[in-house]
Amino acid sequence: MQKFYLFASIVFLFLGFSHILLSSVYIDIFSIVTFGQKGVVGIIIPVIYTVISLLFALFLKKGTANWVMILLSSFALVINLLFVFIAIYGFQEP
């Protein structure tokens, strides 16, 4: 079961961080990851992925993999929340 939690945590971490990691590639990965949603829902979906990744990381047994996945998931969550803050408040029309 621990391998499943680790694999699920890695997959959801990649989904939550893929719009940043693959932004230089021509593929419109953001519309694939968010299922074509636009607006606030499309902005929140990567945050949900990183929260799910963090939850799976918390279910891992104590050890190196647990702490690494918790740190990576927490970092991705903070970055995604920062992007949500910028998207909602930074791009408002005057």
N, CA, C and O atoms as a GROMACS GRO file, in nm:
protein
  376
    1MET      N    1   0.082  -0.119   0.000
    1MET     CA    2   0.000   0.000   0.000
    1MET      C    3   0.086   0.126   0.000
    1MET      O    4   0.047   0.229  -0.054
    2GLN      N    5   0.203   0.117   0.060
    2GLN     CA    6   0.291   0.233   0.067
    2GLN      C    7   0.341   0.273  -0.072
    2GLN      O    8   0.357   0.392  -0.100
    3LYS      N    9   0.364   0.175  -0.158
    3LYS     CA   10   0.408   0.206  -0.294
    3LYS      C   11   0.297   0.279  -0.369
    3LYS      O   12   0.325   0.369  -0.449
    4PHE      N   13   0.173   0.241  -0.344
    4PHE     CA   14   0.060   0.310  -0.408
    4PHE      C   15   0.053   0.455  -0.361
    4PHE      O   16   0.033   0.545  -0.443
    5TYR      N   17   0.068   0.478  -0.232
    5TYR     CA   18   0.065   0.615  -0.180
    5TYR      C   19   0.178   0.700  -0.238
    5TYR      O   20   0.158   0.816  -0.273
    6LEU      N   21   0.296   0.640  -0.248
    6LEU     CA   22   0.409   0.712  -0.304
    6LEU      C   23   0.386   0.743  -0.451
    6LEU      O   24   0.411   0.855  -0.496
    7PHE      N   25   0.339   0.644  -0.527
    7PHE     CA   26   0.312   0.665  -0.670
    7PHE      C   27   0.202   0.769  -0.690
    7PHE      O   28   0.215   0.857  -0.775
    8ALA      N   29   0.094   0.760  -0.613
    8ALA     CA   30  -0.016   0.856  -0.625
    8ALA      C   31   0.030   0.996  -0.587
    8ALA      O   32  -0.010   1.093  -0.651
    9SER      N   33   0.112   1.007  -0.486
    9SER     CA   34   0.163   1.137  -0.445
    9SER      C   35   0.251   1.198  -0.555
    9SER      O   36   0.242   1.318  -0.582
   10ILE      N   37   0.335   1.117  -0.617
   10ILE     CA   38   0.420   1.166  -0.726
   10ILE      C   39   0.337   1.208  -0.846
   10ILE      O   40   0.364   1.311  -0.907
   11VAL      N   41   0.236   1.129  -0.881
   11VAL     CA   42   0.152   1.161  -0.997
   11VAL      C   43   0.075   1.291  -0.974
   11VAL      O   44   0.072   1.377  -1.062
   12PHE      N   45   0.014   1.306  -0.858
   12PHE     CA   46  -0.062   1.427  -0.831
   12PHE      C   47   0.029   1.549  -0.815
   12PHE      O   48  -0.010   1.660  -0.849
   13LEU      N   49   0.151   1.527  -0.765
   13LEU     CA   50   0.247   1.635  -0.759
   13LEU      C   51   0.285   1.681  -0.899
   13LEU      O   52   0.295   1.801  -0.925
   14PHE      N   53   0.306   1.586  -0.990
   14PHE     CA   54   0.337   1.622  -1.128
   14PHE      C   55   0.219   1.693  -1.193
   14PHE      O   56   0.239   1.791  -1.265
   15LEU      N   57   0.097   1.646  -1.169
   15LEU     CA   58  -0.020   1.713  -1.226
   15LEU      C   59  -0.035   1.855  -1.172
   15LEU      O   60  -0.069   1.947  -1.246
   16GLY      N   61  -0.010   1.873  -1.045
   16GLY     CA   62  -0.024   2.005  -0.985
   16GLY      C   63   0.085   2.102  -1.026
   16GLY      O   64   0.065   2.223  -1.025
   17PHE      N   65   0.201   2.050  -1.063
   17PHE     CA   66   0.316   2.134  -1.097
   17PHE      C   67   0.347   2.131  -1.246
   17PHE      O   68   0.440   2.198  -1.290
   18SER      N   69   0.270   2.056  -1.324
   18SER     CA   70   0.302   2.037  -1.466
   18SER      C   71   0.283   2.163  -1.548
   18SER      O   72   0.355   2.183  -1.646
   19HIS      N   73   0.190   2.249  -1.511
   19HIS     CA   74   0.172   2.372  -1.588
   19HIS      C   75   0.293   2.464  -1.574
   19HIS      O   76   0.315   2.550  -1.660
   20ILE      N   77   0.370   2.448  -1.470
   20ILE     CA   78   0.492   2.525  -1.452
   20ILE      C   79   0.610   2.454  -1.518
   20ILE      O   80   0.691   2.516  -1.586
   21LEU      N   81   0.619   2.322  -1.496
   21LEU     CA   82   0.731   2.246  -1.549
   21LEU      C   83   0.731   2.240  -1.702
   21LEU      O   84   0.838   2.245  -1.763
   22LEU      N   85   0.615   2.231  -1.762
   22LEU     CA   86   0.606   2.213  -1.906
   22LEU      C   87   0.560   2.339  -1.979
   22LEU      O   88   0.507   2.331  -2.089
   23SER      N   89   0.580   2.455  -1.918
   23SER     CA   90   0.533   2.578  -1.981
   23SER      C   91   0.613   2.616  -2.104
   23SER      O   92   0.564   2.689  -2.190
   24SER      N   93   0.736   2.568  -2.114
   24SER     CA   94   0.817   2.602  -2.231
   24SER      C   95   0.789   2.512  -2.351
   24SER      O   96   0.833   2.542  -2.462
   25VAL      N   97   0.717   2.404  -2.330
   25VAL     CA   98   0.681   2.314  -2.439
   25VAL      C   99   0.558   2.370  -2.510
   25VAL      O  100   0.475   2.435  -2.447
   26TYR      N  101   0.548   2.345  -2.638
   26TYR     CA  102   0.439   2.401  -2.718
   26TYR      C  103   0.302   2.345  -2.679
   26TYR      O  104   0.201   2.411  -2.704
   27ILE      N  105   0.296   2.228  -2.621
   27ILE     CA  106   0.170   2.166  -2.584
   27ILE      C  107   0.098   2.252  -2.481
   27ILE      O  108   0.160   2.300  -2.386
   28ASP      N  109  -0.029   2.272  -2.501
   28ASP     CA  110  -0.107   2.348  -2.403
   28ASP      C  111  -0.145   2.256  -2.288
   28ASP      O  112  -0.258   2.209  -2.279
   29ILE      N  113  -0.049   2.233  -2.200
   29ILE     CA  114  -0.067   2.137  -2.091
   29ILE      C  115  -0.168   2.187  -1.989
   29ILE      O  116  -0.232   2.106  -1.922
   30PHE      N  117  -0.183   2.317  -1.975
   30PHE     CA  118  -0.275   2.369  -1.874
   30PHE      C  119  -0.419   2.330  -1.906
   30PHE      O  120  -0.495   2.298  -1.814
   31SER      N  121  -0.458   2.333  -2.032
   31SER     CA  122  -0.595   2.294  -2.066
   31SER      C  123  -0.614   2.143  -2.053
   31SER      O  124  -0.726   2.097  -2.029
   32ILE      N  125  -0.508   2.066  -2.069
   32ILE     CA  126  -0.518   1.922  -2.051
   32ILE      C  127  -0.534   1.888  -1.903
   32ILE      O  128  -0.618   1.806  -1.866
   33VAL      N  129  -0.454   1.951  -1.818
   33VAL     CA  130  -0.456   1.923  -1.675
   33VAL      C  131  -0.586   1.970  -1.611
   33VAL      O  132  -0.637   1.905  -1.520
   34THR      N  133  -0.639   2.082  -1.657
   34THR     CA  134  -0.761   2.137  -1.597
   34THR      C  135  -0.887   2.094  -1.670
   34THR      O  136  -0.995   2.146  -1.643
   35PHE      N  137  -0.875   2.000  -1.761
   35PHE     CA  138  -0.988   1.948  -1.837
   35PHE      C  139  -1.060   2.057  -1.917
   35PHE      O  140  -1.181   2.050  -1.936
   36GLY      N  141  -0.985   2.156  -1.962
   36GLY     CA  142  -1.041   2.262  -2.045
   36GLY      C  143  -1.117   2.368  -1.969
   36GLY      O  144  -1.180   2.455  -2.030
   37GLN      N  145  -1.114   2.365  -1.837
   37GLN     CA  146  -1.185   2.464  -1.758
   37GLN      C  147  -1.113   2.598  -1.765
   37GLN      O  148  -0.990   2.604  -1.771
   38LYS      N  149  -1.189   2.704  -1.763
   38LYS     CA  150  -1.132   2.838  -1.765
   38LYS      C  151  -1.184   2.915  -1.644
   38LYS      O  152  -1.282   2.875  -1.581
   39GLY      N  153  -1.117   3.022  -1.613
   39GLY     CA  154  -1.160   3.106  -1.502
   39GLY      C  155  -1.106   3.056  -1.370
   39GLY      O  156  -0.998   2.996  -1.364
   40VAL      N  157  -1.181   3.080  -1.265
   40VAL     CA  158  -1.137   3.047  -1.130
   40VAL      C  159  -1.124   2.896  -1.112
   40VAL      O  160  -1.033   2.849  -1.043
   41VAL      N  161  -1.213   2.820  -1.173
   41VAL     CA  162  -1.207   2.674  -1.160
   41VAL      C  163  -1.077   2.621  -1.219
   41VAL      O  164  -1.014   2.533  -1.161
   42GLY      N  165  -1.038   2.673  -1.333
   42GLY     CA  166  -0.913   2.630  -1.396
   42GLY      C  167  -0.791   2.670  -1.316
   42GLY      O  168  -0.687   2.605  -1.326
   43ILE      N  169  -0.802   2.775  -1.238
   43ILE     CA  170  -0.689   2.819  -1.156
   43ILE      C  171  -0.679   2.734  -1.030
   43ILE      O  172  -0.568   2.710  -0.981
   44ILE      N  173  -0.791   2.689  -0.978
   44ILE     CA  174  -0.794   2.616  -0.852
   44ILE      C  175  -0.758   2.468  -0.868
   44ILE      O  176  -0.709   2.407  -0.773
   45ILE      N  177  -0.779   2.410  -0.984
   45ILE     CA  178  -0.755   2.266  -1.005
   45ILE      C  179  -0.611   2.225  -0.974
   45ILE      O  180  -0.593   2.122  -0.909
   46PRO      N  181  -0.506   2.298  -1.018
   46PRO     CA  182  -0.371   2.257  -0.976
   46PRO      C  183  -0.349   2.263  -0.825
   46PRO      O  184  -0.270   2.184  -0.772
   47VAL      N  185  -0.416   2.353  -0.757
   47VAL     CA  186  -0.406   2.358  -0.611
   47VAL      C  187  -0.467   2.232  -0.551
   47VAL      O  188  -0.414   2.176  -0.455
   48ILE      N  189  -0.579   2.188  -0.606
   48ILE     CA  190  -0.643   2.066  -0.557
   48ILE      C  191  -0.552   1.946  -0.579
   48ILE      O  192  -0.543   1.859  -0.492
   49TYR      N  193  -0.485   1.940  -0.694
   49TYR     CA  194  -0.391   1.831  -0.720
   49TYR      C  195  -0.279   1.829  -0.617
   49TYR      O  196  -0.240   1.722  -0.569
   50THR      N  197  -0.226   1.945  -0.583
   50THR     CA  198  -0.116   1.947  -0.487
   50THR      C  199  -0.164   1.914  -0.345
   50THR      O  200  -0.089   1.855  -0.267
   51VAL      N  201  -0.286   1.949  -0.312
   51VAL     CA  202  -0.341   1.911  -0.181
   51VAL      C  203  -0.358   1.760  -0.174
   51VAL      O  204  -0.328   1.698  -0.072
   52ILE      N  205  -0.407   1.699  -0.282
   52ILE     CA  206  -0.421   1.554  -0.286
   52ILE      C  207  -0.284   1.487  -0.275
   52ILE      O  208  -0.270   1.386  -0.207
   53SER      N  209  -0.184   1.544  -0.341
   53SER     CA  210  -0.048   1.491  -0.331
   53SER      C  211   0.003   1.499  -0.187
   53SER      O  212   0.066   1.406  -0.138
   54LEU      N  213  -0.025   1.609  -0.121
   54LEU     CA  214   0.017   1.625   0.019
   54LEU      C  215  -0.054   1.525   0.109
   54LEU      O  216   0.006   1.471   0.202
   55LEU      N  217  -0.182   1.500   0.082
   55LEU     CA  218  -0.255   1.401   0.163
   55LEU      C  219  -0.198   1.261   0.145
   55LEU      O  220  -0.181   1.189   0.243
   56PHE      N  221  -0.168   1.223   0.022
   56PHE     CA  222  -0.107   1.092   0.000
   56PHE      C  223   0.031   1.084   0.064
   56PHE      O  224   0.069   0.979   0.114
   57ALA      N  225   0.104   1.193   0.064
   57ALA     CA  226   0.236   1.194   0.127
   57ALA      C  227   0.224   1.180   0.279
   57ALA      O  228   0.310   1.120   0.342
   58LEU      N  229   0.120   1.234   0.336
   58LEU     CA  230   0.100   1.221   0.481
   58LEU      C  231   0.066   1.078   0.522
   58LEU      O  232   0.091   1.039   0.636
   59PHE      N  233   0.008   0.999   0.430
   59PHE     CA  234  -0.026   0.860   0.460
   59PHE      C  235   0.093   0.765   0.450
   59PHE      O  236   0.083   0.649   0.491
   60LEU      N  237   0.204   0.813   0.396
   60LEU     CA  238   0.323   0.729   0.386
   60LEU      C  239   0.381   0.702   0.525
   60LEU      O  240   0.363   0.781   0.618
   61LYS      N  241   0.450   0.588   0.537
   61LYS     CA  242   0.518   0.558   0.662
   61LYS      C  243   0.632   0.656   0.683
   61LYS      O  244   0.686   0.711   0.587
   62LYS      N  245   0.667   0.677   0.808
   62LYS     CA  246   0.775   0.770   0.840
   62LYS      C  247   0.906   0.721   0.778
   62LYS      O  248   0.943   0.604   0.793
   63GLY      N  249   0.972   0.810   0.710
   63GLY     CA  250   1.099   0.775   0.647
   63GLY      C  251   1.140   0.886   0.552
   63GLY      O  252   1.083   0.995   0.553
   64THR      N  253   1.239   0.857   0.472
   64THR     CA  254   1.292   0.956   0.380
   64THR      C  255   1.191   0.996   0.273
   64THR      O  256   1.174   1.114   0.243
   65ALA      N  257   1.124   0.895   0.217
   65ALA     CA  258   1.026   0.923   0.111
   65ALA      C  259   0.912   1.009   0.163
   65ALA      O  260   0.862   1.097   0.093
   66ASN      N  261   0.872   0.985   0.286
   66ASN     CA  262   0.765   1.062   0.347
   66ASN      C  263   0.803   1.209   0.356
   66ASN      O  264   0.727   1.296   0.314
   67TRP      N  265   0.922   1.238   0.411
   67TRP     CA  266   0.961   1.377   0.430
   67TRP      C  267   0.989   1.447   0.299
   67TRP      O  268   0.960   1.566   0.284
   68VAL      N  269   1.047   1.375   0.204
   68VAL     CA  270   1.074   1.436   0.073
   68VAL      C  271   0.943   1.472   0.003
   68VAL      O  272   0.930   1.582  -0.051
   69MET      N  273   0.847   1.380   0.004
   69MET     CA  274   0.720   1.408  -0.063
   69MET      C  275   0.641   1.516   0.010
   69MET      O  276   0.573   1.596  -0.054
   70ILE      N  277   0.649   1.520   0.142
   70ILE     CA  278   0.580   1.627   0.216
   70ILE      C  279   0.642   1.762   0.182
   70ILE      O  280   0.570   1.860   0.161
   71LEU      N  281   0.774   1.768   0.178
   71LEU     CA  282   0.840   1.895   0.145
   71LEU      C  283   0.811   1.939   0.002
   71LEU      O  284   0.781   2.056  -0.022
   72LEU      N  285   0.819   1.846  -0.093
   72LEU     CA  286   0.791   1.882  -0.233
   72LEU      C  287   0.644   1.922  -0.253
   72LEU      O  288   0.615   2.019  -0.324
   73SER      N  289   0.554   1.849  -0.190
   73SER     CA  290   0.412   1.882  -0.202
   73SER      C  291   0.380   2.016  -0.136
   73SER      O  292   0.300   2.094  -0.188
   74SER      N  293   0.442   2.042  -0.023
   74SER     CA  294   0.419   2.170   0.045
   74SER      C  295   0.474   2.286  -0.038
   74SER      O  296   0.410   2.390  -0.050
   75PHE      N  297   0.592   2.266  -0.095
   75PHE     CA  298   0.651   2.369  -0.182
   75PHE      C  299   0.562   2.394  -0.303
   75PHE      O  300   0.538   2.510  -0.339
   76ALA      N  301   0.513   2.288  -0.365
   76ALA     CA  302   0.425   2.304  -0.482
   76ALA      C  303   0.295   2.372  -0.442
   76ALA      O  304   0.242   2.453  -0.518
   77LEU      N  305   0.243   2.341  -0.325
   77LEU     CA  306   0.120   2.404  -0.278
   77LEU      C  307   0.139   2.553  -0.256
   77LEU      O  308   0.054   2.633  -0.293
   78VAL      N  309   0.250   2.591  -0.196
   78VAL     CA  310   0.278   2.733  -0.174
   78VAL      C  311   0.293   2.807  -0.307
   78VAL      O  312   0.240   2.916  -0.325
   79ILE      N  313   0.365   2.747  -0.400
   79ILE     CA  314   0.384   2.809  -0.532
   79ILE      C  315   0.250   2.822  -0.604
   79ILE      O  316   0.222   2.926  -0.663
   80ASN      N  317   0.169   2.718  -0.601
   80ASN     CA  318   0.039   2.724  -0.668
   80ASN      C  319  -0.053   2.827  -0.602
   80ASN      O  320  -0.126   2.898  -0.672
   81LEU      N  321  -0.051   2.835  -0.470
   81LEU     CA  322  -0.132   2.937  -0.402
   81LEU      C  323  -0.082   3.078  -0.434
   81LEU      O  324  -0.162   3.171  -0.444
   82LEU      N  325   0.048   3.093  -0.451
   82LEU     CA  326   0.103   3.221  -0.493
   82LEU      C  327   0.054   3.257  -0.633
   82LEU      O  328   0.018   3.372  -0.659
   83PHE      N  329   0.053   3.160  -0.723
   83PHE     CA  330   0.002   3.185  -0.858
   83PHE      C  331  -0.147   3.218  -0.858
   83PHE      O  332  -0.192   3.302  -0.935
   84VAL      N  333  -0.224   3.152  -0.771
   84VAL     CA  334  -0.367   3.183  -0.760
   84VAL      C  335  -0.385   3.326  -0.711
   84VAL      O  336  -0.468   3.399  -0.763
   85PHE      N  337  -0.308   3.365  -0.611
   85PHE     CA  338  -0.315   3.501  -0.560
   85PHE      C  339  -0.282   3.602  -0.668
   85PHE      O  340  -0.350   3.704  -0.683
   86ILE      N  341  -0.176   3.575  -0.744
   86ILE     CA  342  -0.138   3.666  -0.853
   86ILE      C  343  -0.245   3.669  -0.960
   86ILE      O  344  -0.277   3.776  -1.013
   87ALA      N  345  -0.301   3.554  -0.993
   87ALA     CA  346  -0.402   3.548  -1.099
   87ALA      C  347  -0.531   3.620  -1.060
   87ALA      O  348  -0.593   3.686  -1.143
   88ILE      N  349  -0.570   3.607  -0.935
   88ILE     CA  350  -0.696   3.668  -0.893
   88ILE      C  351  -0.681   3.817  -0.867
   88ILE      O  352  -0.766   3.896  -0.910
   89TYR      N  353  -0.575   3.856  -0.797
   89TYR     CA  354  -0.561   3.996  -0.759
   89TYR      C  355  -0.465   4.076  -0.847
   89TYR      O  356  -0.477   4.198  -0.856
   90GLY      N  357  -0.373   4.010  -0.911
   90GLY     CA  358  -0.273   4.082  -0.990
   90GLY      C  359  -0.319   4.120  -1.129
   90GLY      O  360  -0.268   4.216  -1.187
   91PHE      N  361  -0.413   4.045  -1.183
   91PHE     CA  362  -0.457   4.070  -1.320
   91PHE      C  363  -0.595   4.133  -1.328
   91PHE      O  364  -0.666   4.114  -1.426
   92GLN      N  365  -0.633   4.207  -1.225
   92GLN     CA  366  -0.761   4.277  -1.230
   92GLN      C  367  -0.746   4.400  -1.318
   92GLN      O  368  -0.642   4.464  -1.320
   93GLU      N  369  -0.849   4.430  -1.388
   93GLU     CA  370  -0.848   4.549  -1.473
   93GLU      C  371  -0.872   4.672  -1.387
   93GLU      O  372  -0.956   4.668  -1.297
   94PRO      N  373  -0.799   4.781  -1.414
   94PRO     CA  374  -0.817   4.902  -1.332
   94PRO      C  375  -0.950   4.971  -1.358
   94PRO      O  376  -0.979   5.074  -1.297
   0.00000   0.00000   0.00000
